[in-house]
Amino acid sequence: MRASDPEPQWACFVDQLLGKEALRRLLGQTEMAEPYVWSLPDPELPLTLSECFDLDSLVMGARGNWGEVRVAGRQQEASEWIAGKTPSPELVRKLLCAGHSLVINDLQDKVFPVFSLCQELSALLVSGVNCNAYLTPAGAQGLAKHYDDEDVIVVQLRGAKTWRLYPPARALNPFPGLDYCQPYVDDCQEFSQQSMTPGKALYMPRGVPHEAFCTDDASLHLTFSIQAVSQTDLLHALVEAVSFHLDDPYRLRRRLPLTWLKGGRATGSGLLATRALLSSLAADLTAASLDQAMATLLGKRFNGLSSPFLSGCSELEPDLHDSSALRLCVSQVLVHVPSVKKAFFKGGSLDLGDKEDIEFVGQLESRKVFLVDALPGQDAQARLLLARRLIDLGLIERV
């Protein structure tokens, strides 16, 4: 498959956000266990994002929903202000002037550069990414000391904020759905301190207790939450794959004994039987069944990462022709699972029937530019139809 020069950059906004060291850490083979602060490679990125942040428009866009706009900290006091009222620019500014912090939720659905950044981060990390904006008046604190159940990247846009990061008093590695452990937070006393000014970013692993304060300046920062794929996700997919694809059609499908259900507990013999079942599943685990689980997991996860903004754009390319240059969208991710002859991407999958299809997927994965006439297809018309279909799916874009 032919490629044209020069090769495109991997991403646009992500390149401006992550330096080499931050990128190396995020893409490392092991999880980042410690907070990390860096200076943005492009110091203009905070200005670019800040200029897109129109508080009045965002508040009006909330359409009276305090879930879209919410008060962070001092909620009890704020409830007296907002009871029976809908969010409005005037009310929001009164809250800010009174020292309340405000949060604009899901900024990726409201500000296009933030949407692009979230999409590029999700492609890079093969994870869901969403973004909230936090406005804190001078001299105020937003949320009290707490921890998050997702990894986050904080980007300071305006003003300054001082962050206190507490080593967990007890081991924490939470993920969504686990009970919140306030006593673990209360026990934290010692802390390290980071001063965040425009042009700085902070990575914080889930489970790190923290709090942030403004001093002389009001602050605006963005928090990007990363919904990583966990071992639990893989095990759920593996149980599904094993229950549907093993030769034994009864394994994991037998009815539970009524004595367990009526008694609310498994019997002693049931415990032994379940242990034996799990041991046999582990012994019978094959690369094929694990690959099938990965395919199930990727299919569900990538469908959840799809966005209507990424698809349906082929009508914008009426002059597409054989020499048009294409590439994998910078906000897309493509994963080839050979054992199931599929390649998964945000919003769908490709069936790979022959060597030509596999070579094409390899070309896409390399993120090099290619021409329409290098696509698989019997003739020029078939290649153009395929190009338009892949553009509509949000998989490729015109260079």
C-alpha positions as CSV (number, residue, x, y, z in Angstrom):
1,M,0.0,0.0,0.0
2,R,1.5,3.3,-1.0
3,A,2.1,6.1,1.4
4,S,2.6,9.8,0.7
5,D,5.0,12.2,2.4
6,P,5.1,13.8,4.9
7,E,3.5,11.5,7.5
8,P,0.9,13.1,9.6
9,Q,1.3,13.9,13.3
10,W,-0.2,11.3,15.6
11,A,-2.5,13.8,17.1
12,C,-3.2,17.5,17.4
13,F,-4.2,18.5,20.9
14,V,-2.6,15.5,22.6
15,D,0.8,16.6,21.2
16,Q,0.2,20.0,22.8
17,L,-0.8,18.4,26.2
18,L,1.7,15.6,26.7
19,G,5.5,15.9,26.7
20,K,7.8,13.0,26.0
21,E,8.1,12.0,29.7
22,A,4.3,12.3,30.4
23,L,3.6,10.2,27.3
24,R,6.2,7.6,28.3
25,R,4.7,7.3,31.7
26,L,1.1,7.1,30.5
27,L,2.0,4.4,27.9
28,G,4.2,2.4,30.3
29,Q,3.7,-1.3,30.9
30,T,2.8,-0.7,34.5
31,E,0.3,1.8,36.0
32,M,1.5,5.2,37.2
33,A,1.3,4.8,40.9
34,E,2.5,8.3,41.8
35,P,1.3,11.8,40.9
36,Y,3.3,13.6,38.2
37,V,3.5,17.2,37.2
38,W,4.8,18.6,33.9
39,S,4.8,21.7,31.8
40,L,2.7,21.6,28.7
41,P,4.8,21.3,25.4
42,D,2.6,24.0,24.0
43,P,2.1,26.8,26.5
44,E,-0.6,28.3,24.2
45,L,-2.9,25.3,24.8
46,P,-4.4,26.8,28.1
47,L,-5.1,30.0,26.1
48,T,-6.7,28.1,23.3
49,L,-9.0,26.2,25.6
50,S,-9.7,29.2,27.9
51,E,-10.9,31.3,24.9
52,C,-13.4,28.6,24.1
53,F,-14.8,28.6,27.6
54,D,-17.8,31.0,27.6
55,L,-19.4,30.7,31.0
56,D,-22.6,32.4,30.1
57,S,-23.2,30.2,27.1
58,L,-22.3,27.0,29.0
59,V,-24.8,27.9,31.8
60,M,-27.5,28.8,29.3
61,G,-26.8,25.5,27.6
62,A,-27.5,23.6,30.8
63,R,-31.2,24.3,30.2
64,G,-32.1,24.7,33.8
65,N,-30.3,21.5,34.9
66,W,-28.2,21.7,38.1
67,G,-26.7,18.4,37.1
68,E,-24.9,20.1,34.2
69,V,-23.8,23.0,36.4
70,R,-23.2,22.2,40.1
71,V,-21.7,23.7,43.2
72,A,-18.5,22.1,44.4
73,G,-18.2,22.4,48.2
74,R,-20.4,24.3,50.6
75,Q,-23.4,22.6,49.0
76,Q,-25.6,23.1,52.1
77,E,-25.1,26.8,52.1
78,A,-25.5,27.0,48.3
79,S,-28.8,25.0,48.4
80,E,-30.4,28.1,50.0
81,W,-29.4,30.1,47.0
82,I,-30.5,27.7,44.3
83,A,-33.7,26.2,45.8
84,G,-36.5,26.5,43.3
85,K,-34.3,28.3,40.8
86,T,-32.7,27.3,37.5
87,P,-29.1,28.0,36.7
88,S,-28.6,31.4,35.0
89,P,-25.5,33.5,34.3
90,E,-26.6,36.0,36.9
91,L,-27.1,33.4,39.6
92,V,-23.9,31.6,38.8
93,R,-21.9,34.9,39.1
94,K,-23.5,35.7,42.4
95,L,-22.5,32.2,43.7
96,L,-18.9,32.8,42.5
97,C,-18.8,36.3,44.1
98,A,-20.0,34.7,47.4
99,G,-17.0,32.3,47.3
100,H,-18.7,29.2,45.9
101,S,-16.9,26.9,43.5
102,L,-18.7,25.8,40.4
103,V,-18.3,22.8,38.1
104,I,-19.4,22.5,34.5
105,N,-19.9,18.8,33.8
106,D,-19.1,16.9,30.6
107,L,-17.4,19.8,28.8
108,Q,-16.5,17.4,26.0
109,D,-20.1,17.6,24.9
110,K,-20.1,21.4,24.8
111,V,-16.7,22.7,23.6
112,F,-15.3,21.2,20.4
113,P,-11.5,21.5,21.2
114,V,-12.2,19.7,24.5
115,F,-14.2,17.1,22.6
116,S,-11.2,16.6,20.3
117,L,-8.8,16.3,23.2
118,C,-10.9,13.8,25.0
119,Q,-11.3,11.7,21.8
120,E,-7.5,11.8,21.1
121,L,-6.7,10.8,24.7
122,S,-9.3,8.0,24.6
123,A,-7.6,6.7,21.4
124,L,-4.2,6.9,22.9
125,L,-5.2,5.2,26.2
126,V,-7.9,2.9,24.8
127,S,-10.2,4.2,27.6
128,G,-13.2,6.4,28.0
129,V,-12.3,10.1,28.8
130,N,-14.6,12.8,29.9
131,C,-13.8,16.4,31.1
132,N,-15.2,18.7,33.8
133,A,-14.3,22.3,34.3
134,Y,-13.8,23.7,37.8
135,L,-14.1,27.5,38.6
136,T,-12.9,28.5,42.1
137,P,-13.0,32.1,43.3
138,A,-9.9,33.7,44.9
139,G,-9.3,32.6,48.5
140,A,-11.8,29.7,48.2
141,Q,-11.6,25.9,48.3
142,G,-13.8,23.7,46.1
143,L,-14.2,20.1,47.2
144,A,-13.1,19.0,50.6
145,K,-10.3,16.4,50.9
146,H,-11.3,13.4,48.9
147,Y,-10.1,10.8,46.3
148,D,-11.3,9.9,42.9
149,D,-12.1,6.4,41.6
150,E,-10.6,7.2,38.2
151,D,-7.2,8.4,37.1
152,V,-7.3,12.1,36.2
153,I,-5.2,14.7,34.3
154,V,-5.6,18.3,35.6
155,V,-4.8,21.2,33.3
156,Q,-4.7,24.7,34.7
157,L,-6.2,27.3,32.3
158,R,-6.5,30.5,34.3
159,G,-5.2,31.8,37.7
160,A,-3.4,29.6,40.2
161,K,-4.3,26.8,42.5
162,T,-2.4,25.0,45.3
163,W,-2.9,21.3,45.5
164,R,-2.3,19.1,48.6
165,L,-1.7,15.5,47.7
166,Y,-1.8,13.0,50.6
167,P,-0.2,9.6,50.6
168,P,-3.1,7.2,51.4
169,A,-3.2,6.2,55.0
170,R,-4.3,2.7,53.8
171,A,-3.9,1.1,50.4
172,L,-6.5,2.3,47.9
173,N,-7.0,1.3,44.3
174,P,-10.7,2.1,43.8
175,F,-12.8,1.9,40.6
176,P,-16.3,3.0,40.0
177,G,-18.9,1.0,42.0
178,L,-16.7,0.5,45.1
179,D,-17.9,2.0,48.4
180,Y,-16.2,5.3,49.2
181,C,-13.9,5.1,52.3
182,Q,-14.1,8.4,54.1
183,P,-12.2,7.2,57.2
184,Y,-9.2,6.4,54.9
185,V,-9.3,10.1,53.8
186,D,-9.7,11.4,57.3
187,D,-6.6,9.5,58.5
188,C,-4.3,11.2,56.0
189,Q,-2.3,14.0,57.5
190,E,1.1,14.4,55.8
191,F,1.0,15.9,52.3
192,S,3.1,17.2,49.4
193,Q,2.2,20.4,47.8
194,Q,2.0,21.5,44.1
195,S,1.4,25.0,42.8
196,M,-0.5,24.8,39.5
197,T,-0.4,27.8,37.1
198,P,-1.5,28.1,33.4
199,G,0.8,25.8,31.3
200,K,1.1,23.1,34.0
201,A,-0.6,19.7,34.1
202,L,-1.0,17.2,36.9
203,Y,-1.5,13.4,36.6
204,M,-3.1,11.9,39.7
205,P,-3.8,8.1,40.0
206,R,-7.1,7.1,41.4
207,G,-7.1,6.7,45.2
208,V,-4.8,9.6,46.0
209,P,-6.5,11.9,48.6
210,H,-6.2,15.5,47.6
211,E,-7.7,19.0,48.0
212,A,-7.0,22.3,46.2
213,F,-7.1,26.0,47.3
214,C,-7.0,29.3,45.5
215,T,-5.1,32.2,47.0
216,D,-4.9,35.6,45.4
217,D,-6.3,34.5,42.0
218,A,-9.5,32.9,40.8
219,S,-8.9,29.6,39.1
220,L,-10.2,27.7,36.1
221,H,-8.9,24.2,35.5
222,L,-10.0,21.2,33.5
223,T,-10.1,17.7,34.9
224,F,-9.9,14.8,32.4
225,S,-11.1,11.5,33.9
226,I,-9.8,8.3,32.5
227,Q,-12.1,5.3,32.6
228,A,-9.4,2.6,32.2
229,V,-10.1,-1.0,31.4
230,S,-9.6,-3.2,34.5
231,Q,-8.8,-6.8,35.1
232,T,-12.3,-7.1,36.4
233,D,-13.6,-6.1,33.0
234,L,-11.5,-8.8,31.3
235,L,-12.7,-11.4,33.8
236,H,-16.4,-10.5,33.1
237,A,-15.7,-10.9,29.4
238,L,-13.9,-14.1,30.0
239,V,-16.8,-15.7,31.9
240,E,-19.1,-14.7,29.0
241,A,-16.7,-16.1,26.4
242,V,-16.2,-19.4,28.4
243,S,-19.9,-19.8,29.0
244,F,-20.8,-19.5,25.3
245,H,-17.8,-21.0,23.5
246,L,-16.6,-24.1,25.4
247,D,-17.3,-27.5,24.0
248,D,-19.1,-28.4,27.2
249,P,-22.6,-26.7,26.7
250,Y,-23.5,-27.2,30.4
251,R,-20.5,-25.5,32.0
252,L,-21.5,-22.3,33.9
253,R,-25.1,-22.9,32.7
254,R,-26.4,-25.3,35.2
255,R,-29.1,-24.1,37.6
256,L,-28.0,-23.2,41.1
257,P,-29.3,-25.6,43.7
258,L,-32.5,-24.3,45.4
259,T,-31.0,-25.0,48.8
260,W,-28.5,-22.3,48.0
261,L,-31.1,-19.8,46.9
262,K,-33.6,-20.5,49.7
263,G,-30.9,-20.7,52.4
264,G,-29.1,-17.6,51.2
265,R,-25.7,-19.3,51.3
266,A,-23.8,-22.1,49.5
267,T,-23.3,-25.4,51.3
268,G,-20.0,-26.7,52.3
269,S,-20.0,-29.1,49.3
270,G,-21.0,-26.2,47.1
271,L,-17.9,-24.3,48.1
272,L,-15.7,-27.3,47.2
273,A,-17.6,-27.7,43.9
274,T,-17.2,-24.0,43.0
275,R,-13.5,-24.2,43.8
276,A,-13.2,-27.2,41.5
277,L,-15.1,-25.4,38.7
278,L,-12.8,-22.4,38.9
279,S,-9.7,-24.6,39.0
280,S,-10.9,-26.5,35.9
281,L,-11.7,-23.2,34.1
282,A,-8.1,-22.0,34.8
283,A,-6.7,-25.3,33.7
284,D,-8.7,-25.2,30.4
285,L,-7.9,-21.5,29.7
286,T,-6.5,-21.3,26.2
287,A,-5.1,-18.4,24.1
288,A,-8.2,-18.7,21.9
289,S,-10.7,-18.3,24.7
290,L,-8.7,-15.4,26.1
291,D,-8.7,-13.8,22.6
292,Q,-12.4,-14.3,22.4
293,A,-12.8,-12.6,25.7
294,M,-10.6,-9.7,24.5
295,A,-12.8,-9.4,21.4
296,T,-15.9,-9.3,23.5
297,L,-14.4,-6.7,25.8
298,L,-13.1,-4.5,22.9
299,G,-16.4,-4.7,21.1
300,K,-18.4,-3.5,24.1
301,R,-15.8,-0.9,25.1
302,F,-15.3,0.6,21.7
303,N,-19.0,0.9,21.0
304,G,-19.2,2.9,24.3
305,L,-16.5,5.2,23.0
306,S,-18.3,6.0,19.7
307,S,-19.5,9.5,19.1
308,P,-21.9,10.9,16.5
309,F,-19.3,13.7,15.8
310,L,-16.9,11.1,14.3
311,S,-19.3,9.7,11.7
312,G,-21.4,10.6,8.8
313,C,-19.0,12.9,7.1
314,S,-18.6,11.4,3.6
315,E,-21.0,13.9,2.1
316,L,-18.5,16.6,3.0
317,E,-16.1,15.1,0.5
318,P,-18.0,15.3,-2.9
319,D,-14.7,15.5,-4.9
320,L,-13.2,12.3,-3.4
321,H,-11.2,10.5,-6.1
322,D,-8.5,7.9,-6.6
323,S,-5.6,10.2,-5.6
324,S,-7.3,11.6,-2.5
325,A,-5.0,11.2,0.6
326,L,-6.5,9.4,3.6
327,R,-5.4,8.3,7.1
328,L,-6.8,6.8,10.3
329,C,-8.6,9.6,12.2
330,V,-6.4,11.0,14.9
331,S,-9.2,10.4,17.4
332,Q,-9.7,6.8,16.4
333,V,-8.1,3.6,17.7
334,L,-7.9,0.3,15.8
335,V,-7.1,-3.1,17.3
336,H,-6.7,-6.2,15.2
337,V,-7.7,-9.5,16.9
338,P,-6.4,-12.2,14.5
339,S,-8.1,-15.2,16.2
340,V,-11.6,-13.8,15.5
341,K,-10.7,-12.2,12.2
342,K,-11.9,-8.8,13.2
343,A,-10.5,-5.3,13.8
344,F,-12.3,-3.1,16.4
345,F,-12.6,0.6,16.4
346,K,-14.7,3.3,18.1
347,G,-18.2,2.6,16.8
348,G,-17.8,-0.7,15.1
349,S,-15.6,-3.4,13.7
350,L,-14.2,-4.7,10.4
351,D,-14.5,-8.3,9.3
352,L,-11.1,-9.4,7.8
353,G,-11.6,-12.0,5.2
354,D,-8.3,-12.2,3.4
355,K,-4.7,-11.1,3.3
356,E,-5.5,-7.9,1.5
357,D,-7.9,-6.9,4.3
358,I,-5.2,-7.6,7.0
359,E,-2.6,-5.6,5.1
360,F,-5.0,-2.7,4.9
361,V,-5.6,-2.8,8.7
362,G,-1.8,-2.9,9.2
363,Q,-1.5,0.2,7.1
364,L,-4.2,1.9,9.1
365,E,-2.5,0.9,12.4
366,S,0.7,2.5,11.2
367,R,-1.1,5.9,10.9
368,K,0.6,6.6,7.6
369,V,-1.1,8.5,4.8
370,F,-2.4,6.4,1.9
371,L,-4.4,7.0,-1.3
372,V,-7.9,5.9,-2.2
373,D,-6.6,3.7,-5.0
374,A,-4.5,1.8,-2.4
375,L,-7.7,0.5,-0.7
376,P,-8.8,-3.1,-1.1
377,G,-11.3,-3.4,-4.0
378,Q,-11.8,-4.9,-7.4
379,D,-12.0,-1.5,-9.2
380,A,-11.9,2.2,-8.7
381,Q,-15.7,2.5,-8.0
382,A,-15.5,-0.2,-5.3
383,R,-12.5,1.5,-3.6
384,L,-14.4,4.9,-3.6
385,L,-17.4,3.2,-2.1
386,L,-15.2,1.7,0.6
387,A,-13.5,5.0,1.3
388,R,-16.9,6.7,1.8
389,R,-18.2,3.9,4.0
390,L,-15.1,4.1,6.3
391,I,-15.3,7.9,6.4
392,D,-19.0,7.6,7.4
393,L,-18.0,5.1,10.1
394,G,-15.6,7.7,11.5
395,L,-12.6,5.4,10.9
396,I,-10.6,7.4,8.4
397,E,-10.4,11.0,7.4
398,R,-9.2,13.0,4.4
399,V,-5.8,14.6,4.8
